[in-house]
Amino acid sequence: MNDPFNEEFILSHALMEDIGAGDITASAVIPESHRSEAALVAKETFVLAGLPFAKKVFKLINPELKFKTIKKDGSTVKKGTVIARISGSTRGLLAGERTALNLVQRLSGVATLTQRFVKRVEGLPVKVFDTRKTTPGLRFFEKYAVRMGGGSNHRFGLFDGILIKDNHITAAGGVKKAVRLARKNVRRKLRIEVETRNIKEVREALSSSADIIMLDNMSLNDMKKSVGIIRGKKHGTVIEASGNIKEENIRAVAETGVDMISAGALTHSASAVDISMDLTDVSD
């Protein structure tokens, strides 16, 4: 339970943040024996993500609450659609409402935006990836949402992938030295990725035998040139484009011939969708 990547641990803390010592409003106006059924209703059209986590939120509140999933994560739901039903203690329903809705609204927003990015590059041999630009504490959930939208996950954190960025290069004394040190000091067999900002650094990364070369914030013209240089030298090198990737330019970036496009916008710029929880049947 103390594992910071354990979803139950994160959800428990989210509930604690909202409920604290207890829901004083519900306790004051609703009898403990009161029972209700509620529906989660889409107030707009979006790609759904996060229902399994919403279910866990309500189960953490009260294991006797019943959660019925109507729509599956990854599906597109239209405005007015009931996506889930929950029944049981009215106090329990109200205690879990905001945390559950916040999570599903946020994750569905990420999934919806991701799907829009992915659709922009349909027909091209490229994959759309997320980054580490996530909401602190919600990375596990937001990366899940990216997958539900049809995107792919980049490394989860600093511990599971080698990505030599500009500050690493500066501190190490150059691209070649940084790559050499990474190969020497990392015992696990991990691919080494190098961030490059210009064609000169691309050539350095190539000569260092980097496994993945990231073209960061380059112009389309420089991207095309870099792809040509890399393909001409090493066909097995993976090429990633990153930096200021938007819906409006992702197709043009993909057409330069890169293999991967990573976009921080998938998580840091996604707007939450609108979902409500409506009580549909109540009884004392």
C-alpha positions as CSV (number, residue, x, y, z in Angstrom):
1,M,0.0,0.0,0.0
2,N,2.9,2.4,0.5
3,D,4.1,1.9,-3.1
4,P,3.8,5.4,-4.6
5,F,2.9,3.8,-8.0
6,N,0.1,1.8,-6.4
7,E,-3.1,3.2,-7.8
8,E,-5.0,2.4,-4.5
9,F,-2.4,4.3,-2.6
10,I,-2.8,7.4,-4.8
11,L,-6.6,7.2,-4.8
12,S,-6.7,6.9,-1.0
13,H,-4.7,10.1,-0.7
14,A,-7.0,11.8,-3.2
15,L,-10.0,10.8,-1.1
16,M,-8.3,12.0,2.1
17,E,-7.7,15.3,0.5
18,D,-11.4,15.8,-0.3
19,I,-13.1,14.1,2.6
20,G,-10.7,14.8,5.5
21,A,-12.5,14.1,8.8
22,G,-15.8,13.4,7.0
23,D,-18.5,14.8,4.7
24,I,-20.2,17.1,7.2
25,T,-23.0,18.2,4.8
26,A,-24.1,14.7,3.9
27,S,-23.9,13.6,7.5
28,A,-26.0,16.5,8.6
29,V,-28.9,16.1,6.0
30,I,-28.9,12.5,4.9
31,P,-29.7,9.5,7.2
32,E,-27.0,6.9,7.4
33,S,-29.5,4.2,6.2
34,H,-30.5,6.2,3.1
35,R,-29.9,4.4,-0.3
36,S,-29.7,5.8,-3.8
37,E,-28.8,4.9,-7.4
38,A,-26.8,7.3,-9.4
39,A,-25.8,7.6,-13.1
40,L,-22.6,9.0,-14.5
41,V,-23.7,11.0,-17.5
42,A,-21.6,12.4,-20.4
43,K,-22.5,16.1,-20.9
44,E,-20.5,16.3,-24.1
45,T,-18.9,13.9,-26.7
46,F,-15.5,12.5,-25.7
47,V,-13.2,9.5,-25.5
48,L,-13.8,7.7,-22.2
49,A,-10.9,6.9,-19.8
50,G,-10.7,6.2,-16.1
51,L,-13.8,4.2,-15.2
52,P,-11.9,1.4,-13.5
53,F,-10.3,4.0,-11.2
54,A,-13.7,5.6,-10.5
55,K,-14.9,2.2,-9.5
56,K,-12.0,1.8,-7.1
57,V,-12.7,5.2,-5.6
58,F,-16.3,4.2,-4.6
59,K,-15.1,0.8,-3.4
60,L,-12.6,2.5,-1.1
61,I,-15.4,4.6,0.3
62,N,-17.7,1.7,0.9
63,P,-17.0,-1.9,-0.4
64,E,-20.7,-2.5,-0.5
65,L,-21.4,0.1,-3.2
66,K,-22.2,-1.5,-6.5
67,F,-20.6,0.0,-9.6
68,K,-21.9,-1.1,-13.1
69,T,-19.8,-0.1,-16.1
70,I,-22.0,0.8,-19.1
71,K,-19.3,2.1,-21.5
72,K,-15.7,0.9,-21.9
73,D,-12.6,3.0,-21.6
74,G,-11.3,3.9,-25.0
75,S,-14.7,4.2,-26.6
76,T,-16.2,7.4,-27.9
77,V,-19.3,8.4,-25.9
78,K,-21.9,10.9,-27.1
79,K,-23.5,13.7,-25.1
80,G,-26.3,12.3,-22.9
81,T,-24.8,8.8,-22.6
82,V,-24.9,7.0,-19.3
83,I,-21.4,5.6,-18.8
84,A,-21.8,4.0,-15.4
85,R,-24.3,3.4,-12.6
86,I,-23.6,3.2,-8.9
87,S,-25.9,2.2,-6.1
88,G,-25.8,1.9,-2.4
89,S,-25.3,4.2,0.5
90,T,-26.3,7.8,-0.5
91,R,-23.6,9.1,1.8
92,G,-21.0,6.9,0.2
93,L,-22.1,8.0,-3.3
94,L,-21.7,11.6,-2.4
95,A,-18.4,11.1,-0.6
96,G,-16.8,9.6,-3.7
97,E,-18.5,11.7,-6.3
98,R,-16.1,14.6,-6.7
99,T,-12.8,12.5,-6.6
100,A,-14.3,10.0,-9.1
101,L,-15.6,12.6,-11.4
102,N,-12.4,14.7,-11.3
103,L,-10.4,11.7,-12.3
104,V,-12.6,10.5,-15.1
105,Q,-13.1,14.0,-16.5
106,R,-9.3,14.6,-16.5
107,L,-8.4,11.3,-18.0
108,S,-11.1,11.4,-20.6
109,G,-9.8,14.9,-21.6
110,V,-6.3,13.4,-22.1
111,A,-7.7,10.5,-24.1
112,T,-9.8,12.8,-26.2
113,L,-6.9,15.1,-27.1
114,T,-4.6,12.2,-27.7
115,Q,-7.1,10.7,-30.2
116,R,-7.2,14.0,-32.1
117,F,-3.4,14.0,-32.4
118,V,-3.4,10.4,-33.5
119,K,-6.0,11.0,-36.1
120,R,-3.9,13.8,-37.6
121,V,-1.2,11.3,-38.6
122,E,-3.4,8.5,-39.8
123,G,-1.8,6.7,-42.8
124,L,1.7,7.6,-41.9
125,P,4.3,5.2,-40.3
126,V,4.7,7.1,-37.1
127,K,3.5,6.7,-33.5
128,V,2.4,9.5,-31.1
129,F,4.0,9.4,-27.6
130,D,3.5,11.2,-24.4
131,T,6.2,12.8,-22.2
132,R,6.9,13.3,-18.5
133,K,5.0,16.6,-18.5
134,T,2.2,15.2,-16.4
135,T,0.3,16.3,-13.3
136,P,2.4,15.4,-10.2
137,G,1.0,12.3,-8.6
138,L,-1.2,11.4,-11.6
139,R,1.4,10.2,-14.1
140,F,0.3,6.5,-13.9
141,F,-3.3,7.6,-14.7
142,E,-2.5,10.1,-17.4
143,K,-0.3,7.7,-19.3
144,Y,-3.1,5.1,-19.1
145,A,-5.4,7.8,-20.6
146,V,-2.9,8.4,-23.5
147,R,-3.1,4.7,-24.3
148,M,-6.9,4.8,-24.2
149,G,-6.8,7.6,-26.8
150,G,-4.6,5.5,-29.1
151,G,-1.3,7.0,-28.2
152,S,1.9,5.3,-26.8
153,N,3.9,5.8,-23.6
154,H,7.4,7.2,-23.6
155,R,9.5,6.3,-20.5
156,F,7.6,6.5,-17.2
157,G,10.3,8.3,-15.3
158,L,14.0,9.0,-14.9
159,F,14.5,5.4,-13.6
160,D,13.4,3.4,-16.7
161,G,14.9,5.0,-19.7
162,I,18.1,6.8,-20.8
163,L,17.4,10.1,-22.4
164,I,20.5,12.4,-22.6
165,K,19.2,16.0,-22.8
166,D,20.8,19.3,-23.4
167,N,21.7,19.8,-19.7
168,H,23.2,16.3,-19.5
169,I,25.3,17.1,-22.6
170,T,26.5,20.4,-21.1
171,A,27.4,18.8,-17.8
172,A,29.1,15.8,-19.3
173,G,31.2,17.8,-21.8
174,G,29.6,16.9,-25.1
175,V,27.3,14.4,-26.8
176,K,30.0,11.7,-27.4
177,K,31.3,11.8,-23.8
178,A,27.7,11.7,-22.5
179,V,26.9,8.6,-24.6
180,R,30.2,6.9,-23.7
181,L,29.6,7.4,-20.0
182,A,26.0,6.1,-20.2
183,R,27.2,2.9,-21.9
184,K,29.9,2.5,-19.4
185,N,27.9,3.2,-16.2
186,V,24.5,1.8,-16.9
187,R,24.5,-1.9,-16.4
188,R,21.1,-2.7,-17.7
189,K,20.6,-3.1,-21.4
190,L,18.7,0.0,-22.2
191,R,18.6,1.9,-25.5
192,I,20.3,5.3,-25.3
193,E,18.4,8.3,-26.6
194,V,20.1,11.6,-27.3
195,E,18.3,14.9,-27.7
196,T,19.7,17.1,-30.5
197,R,18.9,20.7,-31.3
198,N,20.7,21.1,-34.7
199,I,22.3,19.1,-37.5
200,K,25.8,19.4,-35.9
201,E,24.5,17.6,-32.8
202,V,22.7,15.0,-35.0
203,R,26.0,14.1,-36.6
204,E,27.6,13.8,-33.1
205,A,24.8,11.6,-31.9
206,L,25.2,9.4,-35.0
207,S,28.9,9.0,-34.5
208,S,28.3,8.1,-30.9
209,S,26.0,5.2,-32.0
210,A,23.0,6.5,-30.1
211,D,20.0,4.1,-30.5
212,I,17.4,6.9,-30.7
213,I,18.0,10.4,-31.9
214,M,15.5,13.1,-30.8
215,L,15.1,16.1,-33.1
216,D,14.1,18.8,-30.5
217,N,12.4,22.0,-31.6
218,M,13.9,21.9,-35.1
219,S,12.4,23.5,-38.1
220,L,10.7,21.2,-40.6
221,N,13.5,21.8,-43.1
222,D,16.2,20.8,-40.5
223,M,14.1,17.7,-39.5
224,K,14.0,16.6,-43.1
225,K,17.7,17.1,-43.5
226,S,18.4,15.3,-40.2
227,V,16.2,12.3,-41.2
228,G,18.1,12.1,-44.5
229,I,21.5,12.2,-42.7
230,I,20.5,9.5,-40.2
231,R,18.8,7.2,-42.7
232,G,21.9,7.5,-44.9
233,K,24.2,6.4,-42.1
234,K,22.3,4.0,-39.9
235,H,18.9,2.5,-41.0
236,G,18.3,1.0,-37.5
237,T,18.5,4.3,-35.6
238,V,15.1,5.4,-34.3
239,I,14.2,9.0,-35.0
240,E,12.0,11.0,-32.7
241,A,10.6,14.5,-33.1
242,S,9.7,16.6,-30.1
243,G,9.2,20.2,-29.0
244,N,6.2,22.5,-29.7
245,I,4.1,19.7,-31.2
246,K,0.5,20.8,-31.8
247,E,-2.5,19.5,-33.6
248,E,-1.9,22.0,-36.3
249,N,1.7,20.9,-37.1
250,I,1.9,17.2,-36.2
251,R,1.0,16.0,-39.7
252,A,3.8,18.1,-41.2
253,V,6.2,16.8,-38.6
254,A,5.2,13.2,-39.3
255,E,5.8,13.8,-43.1
256,T,9.5,14.5,-42.5
257,G,9.9,10.7,-42.0
258,V,10.4,10.5,-38.2
259,D,9.4,7.3,-36.4
260,M,8.1,8.8,-33.2
261,I,6.5,12.1,-32.2
262,S,6.4,13.0,-28.5
263,A,4.0,15.7,-27.4
264,G,3.8,17.1,-23.9
265,A,0.5,18.8,-24.9
266,L,-1.3,15.4,-24.6
267,T,-1.1,15.7,-20.8
268,H,-0.2,19.3,-19.9
269,S,-2.8,20.9,-22.2
270,A,-5.7,18.6,-22.2
271,S,-9.0,20.1,-21.0
272,A,-11.2,18.1,-18.7
273,V,-14.5,16.9,-20.2
274,D,-17.9,17.4,-18.6
275,I,-19.5,14.5,-16.7
276,S,-22.2,14.7,-14.0
277,M,-23.4,12.3,-11.4
278,D,-27.2,12.3,-11.1
279,L,-29.2,10.6,-8.4
280,T,-31.9,8.6,-10.2
281,D,-33.6,6.7,-7.5
282,V,-33.6,7.3,-3.7
283,S,-35.1,5.5,-0.7
284,D,-35.0,5.8,3.0
